[in-house]
Structure formats: C-alpha cells, structure tokens
Amino acid sequence: MANLPYIALLSLITLFFVYKSFALVTENGTDLIHEACNNTRKYSLCVSALESDPRSLVAPNLFALVKVSLDILKANVTDAHSFVSVLLKNETDERMKRCLQEACLVEYDVALSYIDRAFDYLKSNDYRSLNINIAAVDDSVETCRVCLSPKFQARASSLINRCEIISYLSDIPGTISDSLLQFCLSHPSHPSCIREDHWA
C-alpha cells in the first residue's frame, strides 16, 4: 500500500514539521483523522469510521490511531464472520453453502488471525510486518466476495457489501502504518520506531 504522494510531500518540508506531525500531541483530533485518511482509497468511509470511535478524537498522534483502526477492522470482520454463520445455517443451496463455508467462513477465520498478528506487530513497532498482515486480511475477504459475485449476487448482497466495506476498512491501518514506516526510516531512534519483541 504505497503512499507516494505523502512521501513526496514529506521530502519537501522541514524535519521539524515531520517530527511534530507524527510524534507530538496534536491540537485537533479531527485534523489528525483527516491526515490519516488523506491517502486511503475511501476517504469519507475512513473519516466516518474513525470519528465513530471517541478514542480517535483524543488520539495524540498517528501511532495511537493505528490501534483504533485495527480495533474497528476486527469488530467488522468479527461481525461479518457471525453473519456468515447465520447465512450458512439457513442456506439450502449446496453450491452457495460450499462458498459460504470454504471461501467465507474459513477465510474470515484466517482474516481474524492476521488481524491478531497485526496487533502483535504494532506492539513491536514493526510496521512493515503489520502492513503485510493487513494486506492478507484484504486478500481473505476478497476470496469470499469473488466466490459470491456474480453467481449469488442477489441472494448474498448484504455479505458482499460487508466484504467491500471491510476491504476499505483494512486500507486505513495499512495506509497509516505505511506513513509510520516512512517516518521511522527517517527517525529510527524515536520510541515508537524502536523494534521490540514482546508478543501477546
């Protein structure tokens, strides 16, 4: 999830401003949210998702906002997993049942495990590995969506919509962590950039 426009911008401004933007307390939590969402694929969804969590409005920096975005992502994946289970119990079409079981339920289980790993990498300040696992979440959800669409588009529209929303939500921690990774390349001694191997 490259963030080339933002990286180019950073190269044109002073190191003091870069440090302040990422490391110091911001005066306006809303400004921080807009900064975090600026390079996501679905800006409006990113803003509304982060603003729905009160912690975002008092988050001191982008480091704190990654955790909030991961919590939001996990909540939505967990909800979708439960929704698939309900659909599976009530489905009679064997082809769709197979799709729900193998491409959705299983893949959402996998997605949740990737999110848990992402939390561990966040604790370790390993933003590159965090990014890799978030990308894998998107891949798992896409597997479900592709299986359902277009063959079961009408009957599974609610689940397909969930897949699309989760894909956009996964872009939020991915984009923020990519910005943090670029920051840490320039500020490796910053406390939030020092790798620590403490796993939950």
N, C-alpha and C positions, 0 to 999 in steps of 0.2 A: 504494500500500500504506500506507494511513493508519495512524497509531499513536496514536489519540486518547486511550485510557486512560493511556498512558505520558506523553503530552504534558501531560495534565491533572494528573498526579501531579507532574511537574516544576514546574508553576506554583505548587504548594503548599509546596515545600521551598526551603531556602536556596540561594543561588547557590554557596556554598562546597561544599555537598554535591553539587550538579550537577557542578561542576568536578572534584571528587575522583572521582566515579563514572565520568566519561568520560576524564579526562585523566591521572590519576595511576596509579601502579602499584597493582594490587590485591593483597591478601594471599593470596587464594584463587582460583585459576583456575577451580575448579568454580563458585564464586559468579558469576563473570563469565559463564560459559556459561549458567547459569540465567537471568541477567539478559538476555542476548542472545536467549534462546529464549522468553522470557516471553510475547511477543505474536505469535509465529508461529502458523500455522494448525495445525501438528502438533508440539506441544511435545516429546513423547517422541522423535520422529524427529530433531528438531533437536538435542536433548541427546546422543543416541547418535551422531549423525553428527559433531558437533564433538568429542566425547570420543574418537572413534576416531582423531583426529589429535593426536599428542603436543604439537604446537605450541599447541593450544588451551589446554592446562593451564598453559602458561607465558606465554600472551599477556598483555601488560601492560595492555591496555585494549581497548575495542570497535573502535578503529581497526585494531588488529592482527588482530582476529578476523574482520573483513570479508575480508581476503586469504585466510585459511584457508577460509572458507566458499565463496569463489569457486573455490579450488583443488578442493574437494570436489565442487562442482557441475560443473566442467569435466571432472573424472575420470569422473563418472557419465554425462554427456552423450556423452563420447568412447566409453565402453563401450557405451552404447546404440546409437550410430552403427555400431560394429563388429558388434553383434548384428543390426542391420537388414541389413547387407551379407550376413551369413551366411544369414539368412532369405530374402533376395532370390535368392540363388544356388540355393537348394533349392526355391523355390516354383514350382508348375506352373499354378496358377490365375491367369489373366491379370488378373482384376479385383483380386485381392489383390496381385499383382506391381505393378500400377499404383499401388495405395495405398501399398505399401512404398516404391516409387521416388519418387513425386511428393509424397506427404504426409508421409513419414517420413524417408527418406534425405536428400532435399533440405532439409527443414525442420530436421533435426538439423545439417546443414551451416550453415544460417542461424543456428541457436542458438549454435553454436560461435563464429561471427563476432561475435555480440552479446556473448558472454562475454569475448572478447578485447578488445572495445571497453570493456567494464566494467572490466577491469584497467587500461586506459589512463586511464579517468576516475578510478579510485581513486588512481592515481599523481598525478593532477592535483588531488586533493581535491574533485572535482566530484561530490558525492553525488547531486544531483538527476539528472544525466545517467546516472550509474551505475544508479539506480533505474529509469529509463526503459528501459535496455537489458536489465535483468534481467526486467522485465515482458514484454519482447518474447521472451525465452527461453521463458517460460511459455506465451506465445501459440503459438510454433512447436511446442512439444511437444504442446500441446492439439490442434493441427491433425492430428497423427499419431494421437492417441488417438481423436478423433472419427471419423476415416476407418476405423479398425479396429473400433470398437464402435458398434452391437452385431453388425454383419454378420459379422465374423470373430472374435468374442469368444472362442470356444472354441479356435480354432487359433492365435490371437495373444495369448493371455492373459499370457504372460511379458513380451511387449513392452508390452502395455497397463499391466501392473503397473510396469514401468520408467518409463513416461510419468507415472504418478501419483506415484511416488517423486520423480522429477526435479522435478515441479511443486512438491512440498513443499520440496525442497532449494533451489529457486530463491527460495522465500519467506524463507530465512534471511539471505542477503546483502541482500535487499530490505528486510527489516524492520530489520536493524542499520543500514543506510545511511540509512533514514528517521529513525531515532533520532539518528544523527550529524548529519543535516541540521538537525534541530531544535536540537541542541546548538550548531551553528555559527551559527545565526541569533542566538543569544544571546551567542556568544563568537567573533565574526568574526576577531579577531586571534590566535586560537590557531593554532599552527604547522600543525596538521592541518586547519585550516579555510581557510587561505590558498590560493586557486586558483593552480596552477602549470601552465603549458602545456609539459610535457615528455612527449612521446609515444614509446612504444617502437617 
